């Protein structure tokens, strides 16, 4: 950082140390920080933070906060798993009933939605999570900012709808975008309610809300698909998800007690924090949506739908499970920012445990792509089977890459997330522009090559900030990587022994069983301490007598 007084530092360097990718993605979701009192956790959000969020001190019992964070991890990951199992069951059934072109059209509208989502103001609400103290006035200011921003975004999307339809040469895109503009009206309640519960580390109620909303959305999706609504199924289901969450957060965070305050004097820090998050997330938008933006003009809706569905299969873990865990990590790192040694230990443990779960999933996808697509999606999606193995090998690198931002932010370097985001924003579009010459396969290879370079750049820039070595990072990843690669080889052998006479469903079930048995056996045989560490995370801590 340049400390010379004659130069104005980048705006993100004036922010609190938690700015940036609060959810790891622009984040997705075993730490051992200081304790918070239970009274502080249960306080209503309208109370001053001096009462609701007492500062953590060395005198507080460290295990108490560790247990709260562990409970947050279990509730966020457990409810996310249950919610996603429900959503996936619905999704795979709906995919079999809809056509690839339906998913291609929604992918086109997703470019517009994702871009405008950058400005929906979640950073204003997230600043309340990071602030040591807050009060009803600041909460009301955040609420007002959210209302103004999302009302403006809804109007802007309505105006942009015909332009997007012209760009993609798909008139139906305009109608879809007009209806999807209603999504923004739920954002103020989702963002503020989510932030107030996260501030108190109340992930249990967050998880319940998300689970109920996921069930309602899944039922809606199935009902609409069975009714023959086609592409509109993919609009109705997320609408129910967003509004279901909004109702839940409105009740759980007691949002009716919060008065929006449209006088923004003294809200400069909150505004700069929100702008910083927009900056980082803008980089993520370019990085993650450039493939559809480029491919949407070069490919027809059917082929784009094949590609985006293959991408959906491979990004399930990185997009659905890691962000909730990064939410817990962000909140916990923010509480222990004065202890870099604890952040380093917590970061390596997070990497070790998350990659222990992620790597076998990705390797398993790569070696079972054929029977997986046939059994879960149906024959009309078989073209996706050639793309899944390529994309699956890119996703471990993406998963690891998005774990760095919460730690570097908490250590007072939020600008690091901006820099790595800028690298991704410059790199990935170039890769996609080169890859589109070879169609959907070229886009998949662009993901693999681009993420390898982006991960290498992130490691080189972030490790000195966090204070860990390349060797320590490698040792954290190595157990899951070695066991997953060996498991994949054993599954390939089993697949070759099954022959051609077995159906896709039975083949997939057999290969999954072989993979689970092989991976568990390898870990128990060669990495037993890590297995014990996982059991220690989920096992209830016994009370210690006073």
Secondary structure as the mmCIF struct_conf table of DSSP 4:
data_model
#
loop_
_struct_conf.conf_type_id
_struct_conf.id
_struct_conf.beg_label_comp_id
_struct_conf.beg_label_asym_id
_struct_conf.beg_label_seq_id
_struct_conf.end_label_comp_id
_struct_conf.end_label_asym_id
_struct_conf.end_label_seq_id
TURN_TY1_P TURN_TY1_P1 UNK A 5 UNK A 6
BEND BEND1 UNK A 7 UNK A 7
HELX_LH_PP_P HELX_LH_PP_P1 UNK A 8 UNK A 10
HELX_RH_3T_P HELX_RH_3T_P1 UNK A 11 UNK A 14
BEND BEND2 UNK A 15 UNK A 15
TURN_TY1_P TURN_TY1_P2 UNK A 17 UNK A 18
BEND BEND3 UNK A 20 UNK A 20
TURN_TY1_P TURN_TY1_P3 UNK A 22 UNK A 23
BEND BEND4 UNK A 24 UNK A 24
HELX_RH_AL_P HELX_RH_AL_P1 UNK A 38 UNK A 42
BEND BEND5 UNK A 43 UNK A 43
TURN_TY1_P TURN_TY1_P4 UNK A 45 UNK A 46
BEND BEND6 UNK A 47 UNK A 47
HELX_RH_AL_P HELX_RH_AL_P2 UNK A 49 UNK A 52
BEND BEND7 UNK A 53 UNK A 53
HELX_LH_PP_P HELX_LH_PP_P2 UNK A 54 UNK A 56
TURN_TY1_P TURN_TY1_P5 UNK A 58 UNK A 59
BEND BEND8 UNK A 60 UNK A 60
HELX_RH_AL_P HELX_RH_AL_P3 UNK A 62 UNK A 97
BEND BEND9 UNK A 98 UNK A 98
HELX_RH_AL_P HELX_RH_AL_P4 UNK A 100 UNK A 117
TURN_TY1_P TURN_TY1_P6 UNK A 118 UNK A 119
BEND BEND10 UNK A 120 UNK A 120
HELX_RH_AL_P HELX_RH_AL_P5 UNK A 122 UNK A 130
BEND BEND11 UNK A 132 UNK A 132
HELX_RH_AL_P HELX_RH_AL_P6 UNK A 136 UNK A 168
TURN_TY1_P TURN_TY1_P7 UNK A 169 UNK A 169
TURN_TY1_P TURN_TY1_P8 UNK A 171 UNK A 171
HELX_RH_AL_P HELX_RH_AL_P7 UNK A 172 UNK A 180
HELX_RH_3T_P HELX_RH_3T_P2 UNK A 181 UNK A 183
HELX_RH_AL_P HELX_RH_AL_P8 UNK A 184 UNK A 199
TURN_TY1_P TURN_TY1_P9 UNK A 200 UNK A 201
HELX_RH_AL_P HELX_RH_AL_P9 UNK A 203 UNK A 226
TURN_TY1_P TURN_TY1_P10 UNK A 227 UNK A 228
HELX_RH_3T_P HELX_RH_3T_P3 UNK A 230 UNK A 232
HELX_RH_AL_P HELX_RH_AL_P10 UNK A 233 UNK A 252
TURN_TY1_P TURN_TY1_P11 UNK A 253 UNK A 254
HELX_RH_3T_P HELX_RH_3T_P4 UNK A 255 UNK A 257
HELX_LH_PP_P HELX_LH_PP_P3 UNK A 258 UNK A 260
TURN_TY1_P TURN_TY1_P12 UNK A 265 UNK A 266
HELX_RH_AL_P HELX_RH_AL_P11 UNK A 268 UNK A 298
BEND BEND12 UNK A 299 UNK A 299
HELX_RH_AL_P HELX_RH_AL_P12 UNK A 301 UNK A 320
TURN_TY1_P TURN_TY1_P13 UNK A 321 UNK A 321
HELX_RH_AL_P HELX_RH_AL_P13 UNK A 322 UNK A 335
TURN_TY1_P TURN_TY1_P14 UNK A 336 UNK A 338
HELX_RH_AL_P HELX_RH_AL_P14 UNK A 340 UNK A 367
BEND BEND13 UNK A 368 UNK A 368
HELX_RH_AL_P HELX_RH_AL_P15 UNK A 369 UNK A 376
TURN_TY1_P TURN_TY1_P15 UNK A 377 UNK A 377
HELX_RH_3T_P HELX_RH_3T_P5 UNK A 379 UNK A 384
HELX_RH_AL_P HELX_RH_AL_P16 UNK A 385 UNK A 401
TURN_TY1_P TURN_TY1_P16 UNK A 402 UNK A 403
HELX_RH_AL_P HELX_RH_AL_P17 UNK A 404 UNK A 410
TURN_TY1_P TURN_TY1_P17 UNK A 411 UNK A 412
TURN_TY1_P TURN_TY1_P18 UNK A 414 UNK A 414
HELX_RH_AL_P HELX_RH_AL_P18 UNK A 415 UNK A 435
HELX_RH_3T_P HELX_RH_3T_P6 UNK A 436 UNK A 438
HELX_RH_AL_P HELX_RH_AL_P19 UNK A 439 UNK A 466
TURN_TY1_P TURN_TY1_P19 UNK A 467 UNK A 467
HELX_RH_AL_P HELX_RH_AL_P20 UNK A 470 UNK A 498
BEND BEND14 UNK A 500 UNK A 502
HELX_RH_AL_P HELX_RH_AL_P21 UNK A 504 UNK A 526
HELX_RH_AL_P HELX_RH_AL_P22 UNK A 528 UNK A 538
BEND BEND15 UNK A 539 UNK A 539
HELX_LH_PP_P HELX_LH_PP_P4 UNK A 540 UNK A 545
#
